[in-house]
Amino acid sequence: MIHDATVVNKGRKDRKTNMEIKKSYAVVQYTEFIKGVDRADQYLSYYSVLKKTVKCSEKVVLYLLNCVLFNAFFVYRTLNTNKVKYKNFLHEVGRSWISEVQNRSESSSDDL
């Protein structure tokens, strides 16, 4: 068991009874940390890379890639002061990957 039956005072009062609102510590922890999970799911649903025609194994890989991209976006926004949108971040990552592949193909064709 992770949480015991501790009850925490929320610091607010009920409007009708004027008694202090108390909640279990597990509920307080859940509501505190679920916000980030909900926000991540929301972002992942907006610009998903999944397609309906893809095989199950490919869906797993694409979902994990989607999660990695969102985590990279979150770290980027945390470390940088400019507020870039998730969609623009995905476009920049895509452009970067494409230019890197083009540069590699040009350098390998020059070696031939």
LINHU-V64597 format. One record per helix or strand of 2 or more residues. SS is the DSSP state (H for helix, E for strand). FROM is the first residue (numbers start at 1). TO is the last residue. If there is no record, write none. Layout:
# LINHU-V64597
ss->SS from->FROM to->TO
ss->SS from->FROM to->TO
This chain:
# LINHU-V64597
ss->E from->7 to->13
ss->E from->20 to->24
ss->H from->25 to->46
ss->H from->56 to->79
ss->H from->86 to->111
